Amino acid sequence: MTWPTLQIPGWQETRATMHMWTQIVGKTRLALAPFQNHWWHVPLYLSSRGLTTSAVPWRDHELELEFDLVRHVLEMRSSLGQSAAIPLVSRPVAHFFRDYLELLESFNVRAKFLKRPVEVRESIYFEQDFKHRTYDPEWANALWRVLMHTRNVFEQFRGEFVGKASPVHFFWGSFDLAATRFSGRPAPRHPGGAPNCANYVMEEAYSHEVSSAGFWPGDDTFPEAILYSYAYPEPQGFADAAVAPRGARYDGSLREFVLPYEQLRLVENPDEKLLDFLRSTYAAAATLARWDRGALERAPFSPPPREAAPALHG
């Protein structure tokens, strides 16, 4: 399938508004879900229609919130059969937040969370945010389709690793889809430094050595949508490693390898080129950091010939 363009008028404004909306919903999951290492209980996940919290426990039942980027609603459902939605349309974050709190109240949900965004330079309280107000359904749907394409390739890449690896998940703080591999060794304490984010958050996220990759639609300081790959701690020589495909480069300001999305989508086989990027940047990180690659990796899976495949049903 064709990877959609993100060069749509108004996409940067929609991106900024959606970032705030996903923070609001993501913080609800953070408030209700049991803690998991590396903050793996806070991300959103790709669904057949958009982004979802997945099932989150509340009292004696389950809740789910889903950004439906096909019908353009935020839907809330419970295991008790209750369902309600609010429309995704252009309007200030303050108005969305007001309606969202009413939605939670209608489900009798009490979620305590910080009511302003994190990991952004300008952290406006949601109830006071009249700056972010644009929602373009075309751009929102295109973003979801890019995330789906990317997730499918990342899942294939994830299957080539038998060591500890994260799910492919969407972090609403940084507004990116990410997948991380671990060497199994502890890492030096992370210095922190993310805007409006406590250092202990980064320390927990990077408690062990990682090679991490993802898709990021950019922000006001870096407007270009990219695929990225980095290592923490960064091994000596990583920035000078030869990686594929052509066009991938090390960005000194981000301290990671980047591959421009618009360049990737126009090549003959974007899936294979993205796999090349993921494999080569991981190999550079793991080799230079002396990971036990023989114990952590497996060859890409190839199904047996049809006649040799075991029966799955009696």
N, C-alpha and C positions, 0 to 999 in steps of 0.2 A: 504494500500500500504506500501511497505517496505521503511523505512527511510534510506537514503543512508549514507554510511560511508564518513567521511571527512579525513580519514587517507590515503590520496593519495599522492604519491611522488610529491614534488614541490608545494603542496597546500599553504604552508606558503608564498612562494614567489609570487604566484598568488594572494593570499589574499592581500598582501601589494600593489601590482600594481593596483588591482581593487579598493582598498581604495582610491588611488590617482585619478583614473578615475572618481569614483562617486563623489569625492569632486569637481572636475572640472564642471561636469554637475549639481550637486546640487547647486553650487554657482551661476550658471546661473538662476536657479529657484529662489534662494534667491534674486537676483538682479531684477527680473521682476515681481514676484508675490506680491500682496498686503500683508502687514504685518498682522499676526494673533497672538493672545496671545500664549505664551509659544513656539514661533517660529514654530508653526504648519504649516506655509507656506513654510518651507524649506525641509521637508523630501521627500524621494522617496517612491513609492508604488509598491507592488507586482502586476504583470500583468500575463497574461496567457503565457508569453514568458520570462519574466525577471523582470527588474526594470524600472519604468517609472516616469517621472516628473508629469504625468497627464497633462491636458490642462492648459497652462500658457498664460496669456494675453500679447500680444505685439501689440502696436498701435491699429489698428482696427480689429485684428484677433487673432487667438489662435495658439500656438505652442506646440508641445509635443516632448520630447526626450525619447527614450526607449533603454535600454540595452537589446537587444534580445540575451538571453543566450541559445537559441536553434540553431539559425542560426549564432550566434556570430558576430553580427554587432551592432553598435550604430546607430540607425535610427532617423532622425529628420523629422517631418511632420508638415504641417501647415493646417489650415482650408481653405486656398486658393487652396489646392490641391497639393502643392509642397511637394516633398519627396526626401530625399537623405540619404546616409549611409556611414559610414567609418568602415573598418573591425576591429574586435577585435582579435589581434594577438600579439605574443611576440615582443615587441619593447619598447624602452625607453619612459617614460612618456613625455619627452620633444618632441618626435616626434608625439605622440598622441595629445598633446596639440596644436602643430602647425597645424595639420590637423583639429582639432576641431575648432580652430579660423577661419580657412578657411571655414568650414561648416557653422558657424554662419554668416560669411560674405556673403556666397552664398544666405542666407535667408534675408540679409540686417538687421541683428540683431545687436544692440549695447548694450552689457551687461557689466556694470562696476562692477568688483568684485576683491577682494584680490587674487592675483595670486600665492598664496602659501597655503599649507594645514593648517588646524586648528585641535586642539585637538590631536596632535601628538607631540612627543618629538623632532623629527628631522624634521623641516619644511623647505624643499627645494623648492625654486621657481620652478613652473612647467616647465618653459622653460629651466631650468638648471638641471632637474632631469633625470640623466642617470643611476641612481642606481636601480630604480624600472623598470623592463623591461620584466618580465615573465608573460605569460598568458597561462594557461593550460585549454583548453575547457572542459575537463572532470571534473576538479575541479570546474570551474565556474558553470557548469550545476548542479553539485551536490549541491553546495551552494544554488542555486536558489530553488531546490527541497526541501532542508531542510527548507528554509524560507517559502515555500508554506505550508508544513506540519505544521510548527509552527504557521503561520498566521491563518490557519483554526481552530486550537485549541484555539488560543487567541480570535478569533471572537466569539466562543462559550462562552468562559469565560466572554467576554465583555457583552454578552447578559444577564448575571446574575446580572448586576449592573444598577440601574436607576439613580444614581448620575452622576455628570459630569465625562466624561471619554474621553480620547484621541482616535483618530483613531489608528489602528494598522499600524504603519508606520516605514520606514527605515531611520534612521538618519545617513547621510554620514559622519558627523564629527567623531562620535564614532564608526561608521561602525557596527550598531546593529539594529535589529528589536525590537521595543518597543511598549508597551501599558501601559497606566497610568490611575489610578483611583484617584479621588480627594475627600477629606472629605468635601470641601466647606469652610474650615477655612484658613485664612492667615497663612503663615509659617514665621519663622525667616529669616532674610536676609541670603541668601546662601553665604558662605565664598569664593566661587570661587575656583581657584586652578587647573582647567583643563589646560594642557599644551597648550601654544599658543592659548589661548582663553580668551577674555576679561571677567572680572568678571560680567559685566552687562548682558552677555549672560546667565550665570548660574542663576543670580538673577531673570531674567524674566522667565526662565524655571521652577524654583522652588519657585515661588511667593506664592504658596499655598501648603498645606499639600498633600503629595502623597504617594501612594503605587504603585510602578512601577515594571514591569517585562519585560523580553525580552530574545532574543537569541543573543549571541555575539561569533564570531568565534575566539576571542582571538587576541593577538598581540605578539610582540617579548618578552615582559616581562611576558606574561601569555599565553603560546602557546596552551592551552587546550580550545576547543570549549565548551561553557557552556550555559545552561539556567540560568537566574538569577532573583532575586527578592530582592528589597530593599525598605526602607521607608525613607522619608525626611519630617520633622526631625525624626531621629530614636528614637522610644520610649524606655524608660528604660526596660530592660529585653528582648528586641527583639532578640539579638544574642543568647540567651539561650532558645528560644522557640522550642518546639517540632514540627517538620514539616515532611511532607511526600514528596516523598516516601523514602524508604531506600536508602542511598547514598547521599541524599541532606545534605549539611553542610553549616555552616556559615563561610565565609572567612574573616578573620580579616583585611587583606590587602585591599580587595575590599570593605569591609563593606557591604556585601550583602550575601544572601543565594545563593548557586550555586548548580547546578545539572549537572554533566558532560554529554555532549551530547552523546558521544560514549557509555556510560553506559545506557542512556535512550533508545537509538535506538535498543538495544539488548533485552529489556524486552518484555514480551508477548504482552502487549497492550500499546505502547508508548503514544497514545493519552490520555488514562485514567490516566496513571502515570503523564503525564505533567499537566493534570487538577488537580490532587491531589496536585502537587507542587504549582500551582498557587493559588488554594483555601486555602491551609494551610498556606502559607506564607502571603497571604493577610489577612487571619483571625488573624494571630499573630500580624500584624501591626495595623489593625483596632481595635482590642480588646484592645491591650496595650495602644494605643493612644486615646482610648475612642471616636471613631467615632460613629455617630448615625447610627448604622448598620441596625436597623429596617427600617429607612427611605431611606437608600441608596441601599438596596439589594432586589433581587427578587429570587424566586426559579427557578431552571433550567426549561426552557420551555418544556412542553410535548404537542404535538399536540393532539387534541381531537380525539376520535374514528372516523373512516372513515365515518360511517353512520351518525354521529352527526356533521360533518364538514359542515360549510355553503358553499353554492355554490359560486364559484368565477366568474362565467359567467352566463349571463342571458339565 
